[in-house]
């Protein structure tokens, strides 16, 4: 089982961006709403197909991605 099993990436859905459970709601949309001050409850009202666990997993995935490091192999 994937660590982020609620997030799906399919080239034919939203251009391959990470989406929540195959829906056309991207992880970045949820993060944008959280950054704008929306509460989980307000997001769930606006997107009734989402669940609180979806939002938690989006945040966990963002934290994971921020912890990644890119190393420029071409740097001298």
N, C-alpha and C positions, 0 to 999 in steps of 0.2 A: 504494500500500500504506500502510495506517495505521501510525503510529508504534508503536501498541500493538495489533498485529494478533492477539495471543493473548487479548485481553480483548474480550468481547462484551456488548452491552447489548440485551436484548430484553424488552419489556414483559411478555410471558407467562412469562418465566423469572425466578424469584426476585424478582418485583415490579419488574423493570427495573434491579436493582442490577448493577454490573459483575461479570461472571462469567468464569471461565477457559474459553475455547474452547467456549462454549455449554453447558458442564457446569453442574450445580447446586452448584458450589463458588464462593462469592463471593470477590472480591478482599479484602474486609474480613475474612473468615474466616482467610485466609492471613496477613494482617497481624496479626491478633489472636494467632495462634499464634506468629509470629515475636517479637512483643512479649512474649509469655509465656515466651520463652526456647527455644522449639522450634527445632531445627536443620532445615536443608533436608532432610537425610536422614530425620529423624523424620517430617516432614510428608509426604514422599514415601512412607514406609511406611504412614502412616495414610490417605493418599489415593493409591492406586496408579495412578489415571488421570492424575495430574498428572506434569509433567516439570519438571526443574530450571529450564528456561528460562521456564516459567510463573511460578515464584516470583520469578525475577529481574525479569520484566516487571511483576509486581505492585508490587515495591519501586520500580522506575523510574517507574511511573505515580503512585505515592503521592508520590514526590519532586517530580514534575512538578506535581501538584495543589497541593502545599504552596507551590510557588513562584508560584502564581497570586495576583493581587491583586484584591480586590473594592473597587470605588470606589462610595461612596454618592452617587448623583447628586442625591439630595434634600437632602443636607447643605448648610448655608449657610456 
